[in-house]
Amino acid sequence: MHLGMLLEMAADGLADRTALGPAADGPSFAELGRRARRLGAALAARPGTRIGLIDLNSPAVPLTLFGSAIAGKPFVPINYRLADPQLRAIVARTAPATIIVGDGVAERVGPVDGIEYLTRAEALMIAADPDGEQGDGWGGDADDIAVLLFTSGTTGEPKAAVLRHSNLTEYIITTVEFGGAAEDEAAIVSVPPYHIAGISAVLSSTYSGRRVVQLEAFDPKEWVELVRAESVTQAMVVPTMLGRILDIVEADGQGLPSLRSLSYGGGPMPLPVIERAVGLLPHVGFVNAYGLTETSSTIAVLGPDDHHAAFASTDPAVRARLASVGRPLPTLEVSIRDAAGELVPTGERGEICVRGGQVSGEYLGRGTTLDADGWFPTRDEGHLDDAGYLFVHGRLDDVIVRGGENLSPGEIEAVLLEHPAVLEAAVVGIPNKEWGEQVAAAVVIVGEVSEDELKAHVRARLRSSRTPDRIQFRADLPFNESGKLLRRVLRTELADAFA
């Protein structure tokens, strides 16, 4: 199946439902289809073999995603927050292409060989022109590249993850019921357009018939106001966003009465934050979703029933599942393997590997990373419990090697976050002449607590070798705009601080 077909199904079968924007006057799915086909026809005639986007959230995002598919060209959303030299380098790698840009972007980047710019206003005008030619939404090859997503590139040159139409549509049709959303449902999209969560939100909402309400860029106050004003029922956030949203809700006491489901992912959720969320929003069903760009989004889900069961249980093993990412999707296979690629016993840690139709594992110019049997090595460390719940312990690349012993930063972070004074915590390895690496932690706290108290807290729960050697108190931790901890940035900062 092809992305254009997902839109055509919604345009035909859910024609009169509002697809995008305000409930009062937003375009219907039928109109969204017409606008995407017009933009698709125009993009097909434009120079270049790819269609880029450098902009905030706006109606141009879904229109360009579907319009690129109809044009038969890969959609390449690019991080507008990159520094100008990095942004220009990514644009150059996208050539030859037509790139739709927000205000001031073309001036930032400047002329680039093989690149033609089209402003957001121009693209929306083309899409809205009732006399414009419309492309064929039912055409296209499922094996073609649908989306290219550049990695954050915290080390080395960013890689471009390849997602084909078959990968994305496999994920949608196996996890979403066509037209399954009630007519009053609306999802807020506040994650940036260049994030896989933003892509999947548009596709899943279109296929289910759910209205999408967009926030240009995340701001907690604006997010809360928009959810209330547009009676938003579904939302997806990253952990750092949720804490800031709860601050607003708790301060004004008005709650989020329309919200029914809130999914979170993109990083480990501190247990105190989700406990606070459940207390403030008892009517909301919480969903922990774990996924990767290379797997077209979600791999495993901890649903509302799992949350309630874990909160209510006195069984430590069941209670511990709050720290899991739930069970793998039934359409995917997940296995845990050692460094030699062999399966490890249940409960033992290893590399999380995934196999299924939605899994790409492919990078532009670098080929596939799937093994001969189709397994994708995620480079995430994890384990499965005896009930099939998946626990993620962090990136294998982030493992600290102290005196020959491998230490998981995630395990130490989880213990630090159990302390009532710790709001955020991050643990890295920094160079040490005697041990090779030593354990360094950075914490954001509320109230007062000493370094010695936090060390004693960790030592009482973990072996002494896992106790941080050094702890830095900070006002904030370095996250990117998607809520991902910039661990390598932190490692450099702590190594300099404790040199």
C-alpha positions, 0 to 999 in steps of 0.5 A, a space after each residue: 500500500 501507498 501513503 496516497 491510498 491512506 488519504 484517498 480512503 479517508 477522503 472517500 469513506 470519511 469525506 464529511 468529517 473535519 480533518 484538520 484544524 478548528 472543529 468549527 471550520 477546518 477542512 474535511 477529509 474530502 477537502 484535505 484529499 483535494 488539496 493534497 492532490 493539487 499540491 502533489 501535481 504541482 510538486 511533481 512538476 517542480 525541479 528535483 527528485 525530493 520534496 523537503 520541508 523546513 518549517 514549524 507545524 502547520 497545515 503544510 505538514 500533512 499536505 506536503 507529506 501526502 503531496 510528496 507521495 502523490 508526486 512520487 517523490 520522497 518527503 524530507 522534513 528537516 530540523 529547522 533548529 539546526 545551526 545555520 551551517 548544519 542546516 545548510 549541509 543537510 539541505 545540500 545533501 537533500 539536493 536535487 529537491 524543492 523545499 517548502 520553507 517557513 518565514 526566514 528559512 531561505 535567507 538563513 540557508 542561502 542559495 544551494 545548488 540543486 535546491 529550489 525554495 517554495 514558501 509555505 504561503 505559496 504551497 498552501 495557495 497552490 493546494 487551495 486553488 479550486 482550479 488547480 490540477 489534481 494528481 492521482 492519489 491512488 497511484 504510486 509504488 509501495 516499494 518507493 521511498 516515502 520519507 527520509 528522516 535525518 538522525 540528530 547527528 550528535 556525533 558524526 554526520 547525521 544518517 538519513 533513515 529510509 522509510 518506504 511506503 510499505 513500512 509506514 502503511 504496514 504500521 498503520 493498517 496493522 495498528 489502526 482501525 480504519 474510521 475507528 475514531 469517534 466523530 468528536 475525537 481530536 489529536 493534538 500534534 505538537 512534536 516537530 514535523 521532522 520527528 517520526 512521532 509527528 509523521 505517524 500522528 498524521 497518518 494514524 489520525 487520517 486513517 482513523 478519521 480523527 481530527 488533527 489540531 496542530 501547535 506550531 511548536 511546544 509551549 506548555 501554556 499554549 498546549 493546555 489552552 489549545 487542548 481545552 479550547 478544541 476539546 482535544 481527546 488524544 495527545 502524545 508527549 515526551 517526558 520533559 513535556 509532560 512535567 511542564 504540562 502538569 505544572 500548568 494544570 496543577 497551578 490553575 486547577 482546571 484539569 483537562 476534561 476533554 482528554 481521554 488518552 495520553 501517550 508518552 515516549 521518546 525517553 524514560 519517564 520518571 516514575 514520580 512524573 507518571 504517578 503525578 499525572 495519574 493523580 492529576 488526570 485520573 480520567 485519562 488513559 495513559 499509554 507508554 509507547 516505545 519506538 524508533 524512526 527505523 521501525 516506522 514508530 511504535 514497537 511496544 505499548 504499555 496500555 491503560 489497563 497495564 498502568 492501572 494493574 501495575 499501580 494497584 498491585 502489591 506484587 513487586 514484579 507487576 508493579 515493576 512493569 510501570 518502568 517497562 514499555 509494555 508488550 511488543 505489538 502483535 505484528 512484530 517479533 522482538 528478541 533479546 540477543 547477546 554480542 554474538 547474536 545469540 538469544 539470551 534467557 528471559 530476564 537477562 539483558 542484551 540488545 533489543 532486536 526487531 523484525 516485521 513489515 514496518 521495520 526498515 533498518 535502512 539508511 540512504 547510501 549505507 544500505 540495510 542493517 537487517 541481518 540475513 533473517 530480517 532482524 534489526 539490531 536497535 542498539 538499545 539494551 533491554 530485557 523481557 520478563 516472563 510475561 513478555 513485558 519489554 524493559 529498555 535500559 538505554 543505548 548500548 553505546 552509553 554503557 559505562 565500563 568501570 574497571 572492566 564492569 559494564 554499568 547501565 546508566 538507566 539503572 542508576 538514573 532510575 534509582 536517583 529518580 526514586 529520591 523525592 528531591 530529584 526531578 531529573 537525572 542523567 548518568 554518564 561515564 567520564 574518563 578516569 585514569 585508574 578505572 578507565 571510566 568513572 560514574 558521573 551524574 547530573 541532577 535537577 532537584 527540588 528542595 535540598 539534598 546533598 551529594 553525599 545523601 544521593 550517593 548513599 541513596 544509590 549505594 543502599 539500592 545498588 552495588 557500590 560500583 554503581 554509585 556515582 563518583 561525582 554528582 553535579 547539581 544543575 538547573 536543567 539537563 541538555 535535551 533536544 526539542 524532541 525530549 531526547 537527552 543529549 548524553 554526549 553533550 552532557 558527557 563532555 560537560 561533566 568531563 570538563 567540570 570534573 577534570 
